[in-house]
C-alpha cells in the first residue's frame, strides 16, 4: 500500500538498491592491475614484494593497552555470562556497558588507574610503538 501509483515509480533495476546505488555484494569486483615492476633496481637495493611481506610477518603484532572500560569488561564478562542465559556477545556487551555507566566515579576510578598503569607499562616495554604500526 504505497502512496504512489505503480506506474509513477519505476521498478528498481536488477542488482541496484531502490536508491539506484549498486549493492556491494552484487557489483562484480574490479581486479586492480598494477604495472609490472622491474626485477631489480640499478643499485640492487630494492627488495621484492614477497621479501617485504615476509619481514612484516616476522614483526610481532603489538596490541594497544586496554582502556578502563575494556579492563572492566575483561574482569566482569565471566560474571555476567554466569548470571545471564544470554550467550550472544553483543547482548553481553550491552549489559556490561549499562553496568559500567551505573558505576560511581569512585568505582570507575579503580579501572582508570589500572588503565593508566597499563599504558605506562606498555610505553616502557615498547618505547617506539605507535598505534599506526598496526595499520
C-alpha positions as CSV (number, residue, x, y, z in Angstrom):
1,X,0.0,0.0,0.0
2,X,2.3,2.7,-1.3
3,X,1.3,6.4,-1.6
4,X,2.5,6.3,-5.3
5,X,0.7,4.6,-8.0
6,X,2.8,1.8,-9.6
7,X,3.2,3.5,-12.9
8,X,4.8,6.6,-11.4
9,X,7.6,4.8,-9.5
10,X,9.9,2.9,-11.8
11,X,10.8,-0.6,-10.7
12,X,14.4,-0.9,-9.3
13,X,16.9,-2.1,-11.9
14,X,18.4,-5.6,-11.3
15,X,21.3,-5.5,-8.8
16,X,20.5,-2.0,-7.7
17,X,19.1,-0.8,-4.4
18,X,15.9,1.2,-4.9
19,X,18.0,4.3,-4.4
20,X,19.9,3.4,-7.6
21,X,23.2,2.7,-5.8
22,X,24.6,-0.7,-6.6
23,X,24.8,-3.1,-3.6
24,X,28.5,-4.1,-2.9
25,X,27.7,-7.9,-2.9
26,X,26.0,-7.6,-6.3
27,X,28.6,-5.4,-8.1
28,X,31.3,-7.6,-9.6
29,X,34.7,-6.7,-8.2
30,X,37.2,-4.9,-10.5
31,X,40.6,-6.6,-10.4
32,X,43.3,-4.0,-9.9
33,X,46.1,-4.3,-12.3
34,X,49.4,-2.9,-11.3
35,X,52.2,-2.1,-13.8
36,X,54.9,-4.7,-13.9
37,X,57.8,-4.0,-11.6
38,X,61.4,-4.3,-12.7
39,X,63.1,-7.3,-11.1
40,X,65.8,-5.3,-9.6
41,X,66.8,-1.6,-9.5
42,X,70.1,-0.4,-10.9
43,X,71.5,0.0,-7.3
44,X,70.3,-3.5,-6.4
45,X,68.8,-2.3,-3.1
46,X,65.2,-3.0,-3.9
47,X,63.5,-5.9,-2.2
48,X,60.8,-8.0,-3.9
49,X,57.3,-7.5,-2.5
50,X,57.4,-11.1,-1.3
51,X,60.5,-10.4,0.8
52,X,59.0,-7.3,2.3
53,X,55.8,-9.2,3.2
54,X,57.8,-11.9,5.0
55,X,59.7,-9.2,7.0
56,X,56.3,-7.7,8.0
57,X,55.0,-11.1,9.1
58,X,58.1,-11.6,11.4
59,X,57.2,-8.4,13.3
60,X,55.0,-9.3,16.3
61,X,51.6,-7.6,16.4
62,X,51.7,-5.3,19.5
63,X,48.2,-4.5,20.7
64,X,47.1,-1.2,22.2
65,X,47.0,-1.1,26.0
66,X,43.4,-1.7,27.3
67,X,41.4,1.3,28.4
68,X,39.4,1.5,31.6
69,X,36.2,0.1,30.2
70,X,37.9,-2.8,28.4
71,X,39.6,-3.7,31.7
72,X,36.2,-3.6,33.4
73,X,34.7,-5.8,30.7
74,X,37.6,-8.3,30.9
75,X,37.1,-8.6,34.6
76,X,33.3,-8.8,34.6
77,X,32.4,-10.7,31.5
78,X,32.6,-14.2,33.1
79,X,30.4,-13.0,36.0
80,X,27.7,-11.6,33.5
81,X,27.8,-14.7,31.4
82,X,27.3,-16.8,34.6
83,X,24.3,-14.7,35.7
84,X,22.6,-14.5,32.3
85,X,21.3,-17.1,30.0
86,X,22.4,-15.0,27.0
87,X,25.3,-16.2,25.0
88,X,25.4,-13.5,22.3
89,X,28.5,-11.3,22.7
90,X,26.6,-8.2,21.6
91,X,23.9,-8.7,24.3
92,X,26.6,-9.3,27.0
93,X,28.4,-6.1,25.8
94,X,25.2,-4.1,26.2
95,X,24.8,-5.4,29.8
96,X,28.4,-4.6,30.6
97,X,28.0,-1.1,29.1
98,X,24.9,-0.4,31.2
99,X,26.7,-1.6,34.4
100,X,29.8,0.5,33.6
101,X,27.6,3.6,33.3
102,X,25.8,2.8,36.6
103,X,29.1,2.6,38.5
104,X,30.0,5.6,40.6
105,X,33.0,7.7,39.7
106,X,35.0,6.1,42.6
107,X,34.3,2.6,41.4
108,X,35.3,3.6,37.8
109,X,38.4,5.3,39.2
110,X,39.8,1.9,40.1
111,X,39.7,0.9,36.4
112,X,41.1,4.2,35.2
113,X,44.0,3.8,37.5
114,X,44.6,0.2,36.1
115,X,44.4,1.6,32.6
116,X,47.0,4.3,33.4
117,X,49.4,1.7,34.8
118,X,48.8,-0.5,31.8
119,X,49.6,2.4,29.4
120,X,52.7,3.2,31.5
121,X,54.0,-0.4,31.3
122,X,53.2,-0.6,27.6
123,X,55.2,2.6,26.9
124,X,58.2,1.1,28.9
125,X,58.0,-2.3,27.1
126,X,57.5,-0.7,23.6
127,X,59.0,2.8,23.7
128,X,58.9,3.3,19.9
129,X,55.4,1.8,19.4
130,X,52.7,3.7,17.7
131,X,49.1,2.7,17.1
132,X,49.8,3.4,13.5
133,X,52.1,0.4,13.4
134,X,49.1,-1.9,13.3
135,X,47.6,-0.3,10.2
